[in-house]
Amino acid sequence: MHRHAPALPSRSLAAALAAAACVVCVAAHAERADREKPIFYQGDTGGANLNSKDGELAGNVVITQGTLAIHADRIVFHQNPDNSLSATAYGNPVTFREKRDGVDEYYEGYAQRIVYNGQKRFLELFDRALLKKSGDEIRSNYITYDAASEIFKAEGRPDAKPAEAGDAPLGSRVRGVFQPQPKEQKDQKDDKGEKGKSDKDARNGKDAKNGKADAKSTAPADPAPALKGDTSLSPSSAQ
């Protein structure tokens, strides 16, 4: 006779669900854990110092660490004490890609030279630079991006090299575009504003109604007659 396995007690089930929730949380923030992943690097030529954790590669260079990826013609890189990656990359162009915090989206950088500080998660793009994030983009000859705060800054600088055939020179200009917000987000904001307005109107109407009712309830049904002075008690007029 086969015996059925005993059902999990509620405490064990709760513990299992809690463990699953922790796994989901870790996956959702995997981009912050990039520095806990190994650094893989490859190129046509180059070398590395295993003691100082420095390296230099040239020719079809690719470096990855977790969700972070850099493609370049030449890279000088270093593994920081916290296992994060710092690198200076050169190319035509260099491409940089890393997952954003908390969302299933990436930000991307393109430039002739890219400097990345993994400890600060700070990116610098030099010459014919382009930064893209969720359809929005900014172009300039110098762009910085703080991945932790998701704040970028751009500075107009003269072109360091002539523009490629078919490309308009940037010059000392900053250019960009913000895409329209998704309709559902806009509707949510509008609904929230209308809801706040209707709630306020409802409260004002209720207060006005209550005020009118209170005034009606406190007013006497039969007002008392006005008091009159008794002339019989008045002093006699002087003769």
ZADO-1210 file (C-alpha; in nm, 4 decimals, padded with zeros to 6 digits):
<atoms>
<atom x="00.0000" y="00.0000" z="00.0000" code="MET" pos="1"/>
<atom x="00.1332" y="00.3355" z="-00.0995" code="HIS" pos="2"/>
<atom x="00.1331" y="00.6069" z="00.1570" code="ARG" pos="3"/>
<atom x="00.0688" y="00.9654" z="00.0596" code="HIS" pos="4"/>
<atom x="00.3443" y="01.2110" z="00.1444" code="ALA" pos="5"/>
<atom x="00.2445" y="01.4334" z="00.4363" code="PRO" pos="6"/>
<atom x="00.1342" y="01.7813" z="00.3401" code="ALA" pos="7"/>
<atom x="00.3766" y="02.0628" z="00.4078" code="LEU" pos="8"/>
<atom x="00.2886" y="02.2494" z="00.7257" code="PRO" pos="9"/>
<atom x="00.1952" y="02.6117" z="00.6826" code="SER" pos="10"/>
<atom x="00.5233" y="02.7274" z="00.8378" code="ARG" pos="11"/>
<atom x="00.7279" y="02.5281" z="00.5861" code="SER" pos="12"/>
<atom x="00.5167" y="02.6596" z="00.3012" code="LEU" pos="13"/>
<atom x="00.5663" y="03.0174" z="00.4205" code="ALA" pos="14"/>
<atom x="00.9417" y="02.9604" z="00.4403" code="ALA" pos="15"/>
<atom x="00.9452" y="02.8185" z="00.0876" code="ALA" pos="16"/>
<atom x="00.7515" y="03.1165" z="-00.0452" code="LEU" pos="17"/>
<atom x="00.9852" y="03.3559" z="00.1346" code="ALA" pos="18"/>
<atom x="01.2880" y="03.1853" z="-00.0196" code="ALA" pos="19"/>
<atom x="01.1312" y="03.2092" z="-00.3656" code="ALA" pos="20"/>
<atom x="01.0638" y="03.5782" z="-00.3088" code="ALA" pos="21"/>
<atom x="01.4292" y="03.6327" z="-00.2193" code="CYS" pos="22"/>
<atom x="01.5358" y="03.4639" z="-00.5433" code="VAL" pos="23"/>
<atom x="01.3059" y="03.6949" z="-00.7402" code="VAL" pos="24"/>
<atom x="01.4484" y="03.9997" z="-00.5625" code="CYS" pos="25"/>
<atom x="01.8046" y="03.8965" z="-00.6446" code="VAL" pos="26"/>
<atom x="01.7153" y="03.8424" z="-01.0098" code="ALA" pos="27"/>
<atom x="01.5409" y="04.1785" z="-01.0336" code="ALA" pos="28"/>
<atom x="01.8535" y="04.3569" z="-00.9136" code="HIS" pos="29"/>
<atom x="02.1087" y="04.1410" z="-01.0946" code="ALA" pos="30"/>
<atom x="02.2625" y="04.4488" z="-01.2596" code="GLU" pos="31"/>
<atom x="02.3798" y="04.5732" z="-00.9179" code="ARG" pos="32"/>
<atom x="02.5474" y="04.2389" z="-00.8640" code="ALA" pos="33"/>
<atom x="02.7608" y="04.2652" z="-01.1784" code="ASP" pos="34"/>
<atom x="03.0689" y="04.3235" z="-00.9667" code="ARG" pos="35"/>
<atom x="03.0145" y="03.9840" z="-00.8047" code="GLU" pos="36"/>
<atom x="03.0503" y="03.8137" z="-01.1441" code="LYS" pos="37"/>
<atom x="03.3785" y="03.7143" z="-01.3137" code="PRO" pos="38"/>
<atom x="03.5355" y="03.9462" z="-01.5722" code="ILE" pos="39"/>
<atom x="03.5773" y="03.7844" z="-01.9138" code="PHE" pos="40"/>
<atom x="03.8058" y="03.9481" z="-02.1709" code="TYR" pos="41"/>
<atom x="03.9262" y="03.8618" z="-02.5200" code="GLN" pos="42"/>
<atom x="04.1084" y="04.0266" z="-02.8105" code="GLY" pos="43"/>
<atom x="04.3414" y="03.9582" z="-03.0993" code="ASP" pos="44"/>
<atom x="04.6511" y="04.0541" z="-02.8990" code="THR" pos="45"/>
<atom x="04.7266" y="04.1652" z="-02.5455" code="GLY" pos="46"/>
<atom x="04.8142" y="04.0521" z="-02.1992" code="GLY" pos="47"/>
<atom x="04.7316" y="04.0865" z="-01.8317" code="ALA" pos="48"/>
<atom x="04.9103" y="04.1049" z="-01.4980" code="ASN" pos="49"/>
<atom x="04.7526" y="03.8461" z="-01.2706" code="LEU" pos="50"/>
<atom x="04.8999" y="04.0069" z="-00.9592" code="ASN" pos="51"/>
<atom x="04.7914" y="04.3681" z="-01.0174" code="SER" pos="52"/>
<atom x="04.4770" y="04.2638" z="-01.2091" code="LYS" pos="53"/>
<atom x="04.5605" y="04.4991" z="-01.4983" code="ASP" pos="54"/>
<atom x="04.5347" y="04.4209" z="-01.8661" code="GLY" pos="55"/>
<atom x="04.5528" y="04.5662" z="-02.2154" code="GLU" pos="56"/>
<atom x="04.3978" y="04.4183" z="-02.5280" code="LEU" pos="57"/>
<atom x="04.3828" y="04.5186" z="-02.8949" code="ALA" pos="58"/>
<atom x="04.1857" y="04.4015" z="-03.1961" code="GLY" pos="59"/>
<atom x="03.8166" y="04.3081" z="-03.1719" code="ASN" pos="60"/>
<atom x="03.8211" y="04.3439" z="-02.7954" code="VAL" pos="61"/>
<atom x="03.5261" y="04.2288" z="-02.5881" code="VAL" pos="62"/>
<atom x="03.4995" y="04.2569" z="-02.2098" code="ILE" pos="63"/>
<atom x="03.1944" y="04.1386" z="-02.0150" code="THR" pos="64"/>
<atom x="03.0979" y="04.1227" z="-01.6497" code="GLN" pos="65"/>
<atom x="02.7427" y="04.0168" z="-01.5733" code="GLY" pos="66"/>
<atom x="02.5127" y="04.2432" z="-01.7768" code="THR" pos="67"/>
<atom x="02.7953" y="04.4847" z="-01.8641" code="LEU" pos="68"/>
<atom x="02.9608" y="04.4554" z="-02.2062" code="ALA" pos="69"/>
<atom x="03.2239" y="04.6690" z="-02.3831" code="ILE" pos="70"/>
<atom x="03.3293" y="04.6267" z="-02.7482" code="HIS" pos="71"/>
<atom x="03.6301" y="04.8242" z="-02.8720" code="ALA" pos="72"/>
<atom x="03.9450" y="04.8280" z="-03.0851" code="ASP" pos="73"/>
<atom x="04.1676" y="04.8706" z="-02.7794" code="ARG" pos="74"/>
<atom x="04.1030" y="04.8577" z="-02.4045" code="ILE" pos="75"/>
<atom x="04.3140" y="04.9200" z="-02.0970" code="VAL" pos="76"/>
<atom x="04.1304" y="04.7706" z="-01.7996" code="PHE" pos="77"/>
<atom x="04.1644" y="04.6991" z="-01.4287" code="HIS" pos="78"/>
<atom x="03.9864" y="04.4843" z="-01.1719" code="GLN" pos="79"/>
<atom x="03.9152" y="04.7005" z="-00.8656" code="ASN" pos="80"/>
<atom x="03.9461" y="04.5702" z="-00.5064" code="PRO" pos="81"/>
<atom x="03.5646" y="04.5333" z="-00.4893" code="ASP" pos="82"/>
<atom x="03.5813" y="04.3191" z="-00.8081" code="ASN" pos="83"/>
<atom x="03.4207" y="04.5917" z="-01.0206" code="SER" pos="84"/>
<atom x="03.5653" y="04.6747" z="-01.3624" code="LEU" pos="85"/>
<atom x="03.7265" y="05.0017" z="-01.4660" code="SER" pos="86"/>
<atom x="03.8347" y="05.0532" z="-01.8256" code="ALA" pos="87"/>
<atom x="03.9434" y="05.3033" z="-02.0876" code="THR" pos="88"/>
<atom x="03.8346" y="05.1926" z="-02.4336" code="ALA" pos="89"/>
<atom x="03.9128" y="05.3247" z="-02.7829" code="TYR" pos="90"/>
<atom x="03.7291" y="05.2463" z="-03.1057" code="GLY" pos="91"/>
<atom x="03.5324" y="05.3698" z="-03.4036" code="ASN" pos="92"/>
<atom x="03.3107" y="05.3568" z="-03.2137" code="PRO" pos="93"/>
<atom x="03.3386" y="05.1952" z="-02.8721" code="VAL" pos="94"/>
<atom x="03.0093" y="05.0433" z="-02.7579" code="THR" pos="95"/>
<atom x="02.9058" y="05.0122" z="-02.3940" code="PHE" pos="96"/>
<atom x="02.5949" y="04.8367" z="-02.2620" code="ARG" pos="97"/>
<atom x="02.4679" y="04.7630" z="-01.9113" code="GLU" pos="98"/>
<atom x="02.1350" y="04.6733" z="-01.7535" code="LYS" pos="99"/>
<atom x="01.9513" y="04.9481" z="-01.5651" code="ARG" pos="100"/>
<atom x="01.8625" y="04.9062" z="-01.1994" code="ASP" pos="101"/>
<atom x="01.5269" y="04.7486" z="-01.1215" code="GLY" pos="102"/>
<atom x="01.3909" y="04.7275" z="-01.4782" code="VAL" pos="103"/>
<atom x="01.4407" y="04.4911" z="-01.7701" code="ASP" pos="104"/>
<atom x="01.6031" y="04.7604" z="-01.9850" code="GLU" pos="105"/>
<atom x="01.9554" y="04.8587" z="-02.0832" code="TYR" pos="106"/>
<atom x="02.1366" y="05.1868" z="-02.1304" code="TYR" pos="107"/>
<atom x="02.3869" y="05.2112" z="-02.4140" code="GLU" pos="108"/>
<atom x="02.6800" y="05.4386" z="-02.4911" code="GLY" pos="109"/>
<atom x="02.8694" y="05.4955" z="-02.8189" code="TYR" pos="110"/>
<atom x="03.1800" y="05.7121" z="-02.8599" code="ALA" pos="111"/>
<atom x="03.5353" y="05.7223" z="-02.9944" code="GLN" pos="112"/>
<atom x="03.6635" y="05.6893" z="-02.6379" code="ARG" pos="113"/>
<atom x="03.4835" y="05.5633" z="-02.3273" code="ILE" pos="114"/>
<atom x="03.6068" y="05.5752" z="-01.9693" code="VAL" pos="115"/>
<atom x="03.4165" y="05.3684" z="-01.7122" code="TYR" pos="116"/>
<atom x="03.4672" y="05.3686" z="-01.3344" code="ASN" pos="117"/>
<atom x="03.3023" y="05.0547" z="-01.2016" code="GLY" pos="118"/>
<atom x="03.3387" y="05.1495" z="-00.8354" code="GLN" pos="119"/>
<atom x="03.1328" y="05.4664" z="-00.8881" code="LYS" pos="120"/>
<atom x="02.9357" y="05.3252" z="-01.1854" code="ARG" pos="121"/>
<atom x="03.0271" y="05.6437" z="-01.3697" code="PHE" pos="122"/>
<atom x="03.0566" y="05.6557" z="-01.7495" code="LEU" pos="123"/>
<atom x="03.2297" y="05.9192" z="-01.9675" code="GLU" pos="124"/>
<atom x="03.1827" y="05.9367" z="-02.3452" code="LEU" pos="125"/>
<atom x="03.4256" y="06.1386" z="-02.5622" code="PHE" pos="126"/>
<atom x="03.3898" y="06.2496" z="-02.9262" code="ASP" pos="127"/>
<atom x="03.0812" y="06.1780" z="-03.1388" code="ARG" pos="128"/>
<atom x="02.9136" y="06.0473" z="-02.8273" code="ALA" pos="129"/>
<atom x="02.5651" y="05.9013" z="-02.8092" code="LEU" pos="130"/>
<atom x="02.3828" y="05.7873" z="-02.4947" code="LEU" pos="131"/>
<atom x="02.0575" y="05.5914" z="-02.5306" code="LYS" pos="132"/>
<atom x="01.8107" y="05.4842" z="-02.2626" code="LYS" pos="133"/>
<atom x="01.4557" y="05.3532" z="-02.3203" code="SER" pos="134"/>
<atom x="01.4263" y="05.5263" z="-02.6574" code="GLY" pos="135"/>
<atom x="01.5500" y="05.8610" z="-02.5231" code="ASP" pos="136"/>
<atom x="01.8898" y="05.9774" z="-02.6450" code="GLU" pos="137"/>
<atom x="02.1446" y="06.2554" z="-02.6127" code="ILE" pos="138"/>
<atom x="02.4272" y="06.3421" z="-02.8544" code="ARG" pos="139"/>
<atom x="02.7339" y="06.5514" z="-02.7849" code="SER" pos="140"/>
<atom x="03.1110" y="06.5405" z="-02.7974" code="ASN" pos="141"/>
<atom x="03.1211" y="06.4862" z="-02.4211" code="TYR" pos="142"/>
<atom x="02.8608" y="06.3060" z="-02.2084" code="ILE" pos="143"/>
<atom x="02.8718" y="06.1733" z="-01.8538" code="THR" pos="144"/>
<atom x="02.6263" y="05.9267" z="-01.7035" code="TYR" pos="145"/>
<atom x="02.5843" y="05.8207" z="-01.3401" code="ASP" pos="146"/>
<atom x="02.4309" y="05.4734" z="-01.3557" code="ALA" pos="147"/>
<atom x="02.3370" y="05.4746" z="-00.9862" code="ALA" pos="148"/>
<atom x="02.1308" y="05.7961" z="-01.0039" code="SER" pos="149"/>
<atom x="02.0515" y="05.7709" z="-01.3800" code="GLU" pos="150"/>
<atom x="02.1537" y="06.1355" z="-01.4283" code="ILE" pos="151"/>
<atom x="02.3396" y="06.2411" z="-01.7437" code="PHE" pos="152"/>
<atom x="02.5196" y="06.5631" z="-01.8320" code="LYS" pos="153"/>
<atom x="02.6364" y="06.6800" z="-02.1709" code="ALA" pos="154"/>
<atom x="02.8811" y="06.9479" z="-02.2737" code="GLU" pos="155"/>
<atom x="02.9201" y="07.1009" z="-02.6176" code="GLY" pos="156"/>
<atom x="03.2774" y="07.0650" z="-02.7453" code="ARG" pos="157"/>
<atom x="03.4369" y="07.1147" z="-03.0870" code="PRO" pos="158"/>
<atom x="03.4755" y="06.8072" z="-03.3051" code="ASP" pos="159"/>
<atom x="03.8045" y="06.6330" z="-03.2360" code="ALA" pos="160"/>
<atom x="03.7921" y="06.4551" z="-03.5745" code="LYS" pos="161"/>
<atom x="03.6203" y="06.5259" z="-03.9058" code="PRO" pos="162"/>
<atom x="03.2763" y="06.3710" z="-03.9348" code="ALA" pos="163"/>
<atom x="03.2399" y="06.0437" z="-04.1203" code="GLU" pos="164"/>
<atom x="03.0949" y="06.0478" z="-04.4712" code="ALA" pos="165"/>
<atom x="02.7223" y="06.1077" z="-04.4481" code="GLY" pos="166"/>
<atom x="02.7362" y="06.2208" z="-04.0821" code="ASP" pos="167"/>
<atom x="02.6742" y="06.5829" z="-03.9890" code="ALA" pos="168"/>
<atom x="02.9382" y="06.7271" z="-03.7548" code="PRO" pos="169"/>
<atom x="02.8179" y="06.7840" z="-03.3993" code="LEU" pos="170"/>
<atom x="03.0309" y="07.0869" z="-03.3295" code="GLY" pos="171"/>
<atom x="02.9842" y="07.2619" z="-02.9960" code="SER" pos="172"/>
<atom x="02.6242" y="07.1496" z="-02.9693" code="ARG" pos="173"/>
<atom x="02.4197" y="06.9188" z="-02.7489" code="VAL" pos="174"/>
<atom x="02.1279" y="06.7424" z="-02.9138" code="ARG" pos="175"/>
<atom x="01.8743" y="06.4987" z="-02.7817" code="GLY" pos="176"/>
<atom x="01.5206" y="06.3657" z="-02.7846" code="VAL" pos="177"/>
<atom x="01.2732" y="06.2466" z="-02.5217" code="PHE" pos="178"/>
<atom x="01.0182" y="05.9987" z="-02.6534" code="GLN" pos="179"/>
<atom x="00.6471" y="06.0444" z="-02.5662" code="PRO" pos="180"/>
<atom x="00.5441" y="05.8732" z="-02.2468" code="GLN" pos="181"/>
<atom x="00.3426" y="05.5509" z="-02.2866" code="PRO" pos="182"/>
<atom x="-00.0300" y="05.6247" z="-02.3007" code="LYS" pos="183"/>
<atom x="-00.1097" y="05.4126" z="-01.9958" code="GLU" pos="184"/>
<atom x="00.1327" y="05.6145" z="-01.7814" code="GLN" pos="185"/>
<atom x="-00.0174" y="05.9417" z="-01.9032" code="LYS" pos="186"/>
<atom x="-00.3700" y="05.8119" z="-01.8380" code="ASP" pos="187"/>
<atom x="-00.2711" y="05.7063" z="-01.4881" code="GLN" pos="188"/>
<atom x="-00.1407" y="06.0570" z="-01.4145" code="LYS" pos="189"/>
<atom x="-00.4566" y="06.2159" z="-01.5571" code="ASP" pos="190"/>
<atom x="-00.6799" y="05.9757" z="-01.3645" code="ASP" pos="191"/>
<atom x="-00.4895" y="06.0496" z="-01.0475" code="LYS" pos="192"/>
<atom x="-00.5329" y="06.4242" z="-01.0990" code="GLY" pos="193"/>
<atom x="-00.9049" y="06.3924" z="-01.1757" code="GLU" pos="194"/>
<atom x="-00.9534" y="06.1623" z="-00.8781" code="LYS" pos="195"/>
<atom x="-00.7824" y="06.4114" z="-00.6490" code="GLY" pos="196"/>
<atom x="-00.9993" y="06.6916" z="-00.7871" code="LYS" pos="197"/>
<atom x="-01.3221" y="06.4922" z="-00.7517" code="SER" pos="198"/>
<atom x="-01.2307" y="06.3866" z="-00.3979" code="ASP" pos="199"/>
<atom x="-01.1668" y="06.7495" z="-00.3072" code="LYS" pos="200"/>
<atom x="-01.4969" y="06.8585" z="-00.4617" code="ASP" pos="201"/>
<atom x="-01.6787" y="06.5800" z="-00.2796" code="ALA" pos="202"/>
<atom x="-01.5239" y="06.6826" z="00.0513" code="ARG" pos="203"/>
<atom x="-01.6100" y="07.0492" z="-00.0086" code="ASN" pos="204"/>
<atom x="-01.9678" y="06.9573" z="-00.1004" code="GLY" pos="205"/>
<atom x="-02.0037" y="06.7353" z="00.2029" code="LYS" pos="206"/>
<atom x="-01.8627" y="07.0046" z="00.4302" code="ASP" pos="207"/>
<atom x="-02.0985" y="07.2638" z="00.2823" code="ALA" pos="208"/>
<atom x="-02.3944" y="07.0305" z="00.3246" code="LYS" pos="209"/>
<atom x="-02.2992" y="06.9500" z="00.6827" code="ASN" pos="210"/>
<atom x="-02.2492" y="07.3190" z="00.7564" code="GLY" pos="211"/>
<atom x="-02.5941" y="07.3984" z="00.6213" code="LYS" pos="212"/>
<atom x="-02.7487" y="07.1153" z="00.8175" code="ALA" pos="213"/>
<atom x="-02.5744" y="07.2244" z="01.1379" code="ASP" pos="214"/>
<atom x="-02.6874" y="07.5812" z="01.0906" code="ALA" pos="215"/>
<atom x="-03.0434" y="07.4615" z="01.0347" code="LYS" pos="216"/>
<atom x="-03.0398" y="07.2303" z="01.3342" code="SER" pos="217"/>
<atom x="-02.9030" y="07.4947" z="01.5725" code="THR" pos="218"/>
<atom x="-03.1419" y="07.7746" z="01.4634" code="ALA" pos="219"/>
<atom x="-03.4393" y="07.8101" z="01.7053" code="PRO" pos="220"/>
<atom x="-03.7795" y="07.7214" z="01.5638" code="ALA" pos="221"/>
<atom x="-03.9585" y="08.0192" z="01.7297" code="ASP" pos="222"/>
<atom x="-03.7272" y="08.3113" z="01.7864" code="PRO" pos="223"/>
<atom x="-03.7822" y="08.4786" z="02.1279" code="ALA" pos="224"/>
<atom x="-03.9449" y="08.8267" z="02.1150" code="PRO" pos="225"/>
<atom x="-03.7127" y="09.1212" z="02.1460" code="ALA" pos="226"/>
<atom x="-03.6845" y="09.2673" z="02.4945" code="LEU" pos="227"/>
<atom x="-03.8265" y="09.6177" z="02.5521" code="LYS" pos="228"/>
<atom x="-03.7339" y="09.8658" z="02.8206" code="GLY" pos="229"/>
<atom x="-03.9848" y="09.9332" z="03.1046" code="ASP" pos="230"/>
<atom x="-04.0558" y="10.3078" z="03.0927" code="THR" pos="231"/>
<atom x="-04.2215" y="10.3011" z="03.4354" code="SER" pos="232"/>
<atom x="-03.8816" y="10.2566" z="03.5962" code="LEU" pos="233"/>
<atom x="-03.7282" y="10.5487" z="03.4117" code="SER" pos="234"/>
<atom x="-03.6466" y="10.8571" z="03.6288" code="PRO" pos="235"/>
<atom x="-03.8904" y="11.1483" z="03.5968" code="SER" pos="236"/>
<atom x="-03.7961" y="11.4275" z="03.3699" code="SER" pos="237"/>
<atom x="-03.6575" y="11.7391" z="03.5405" code="ALA" pos="238"/>
<atom x="-03.9254" y="12.0028" z="03.6064" code="GLN" pos="239"/>
</atoms>
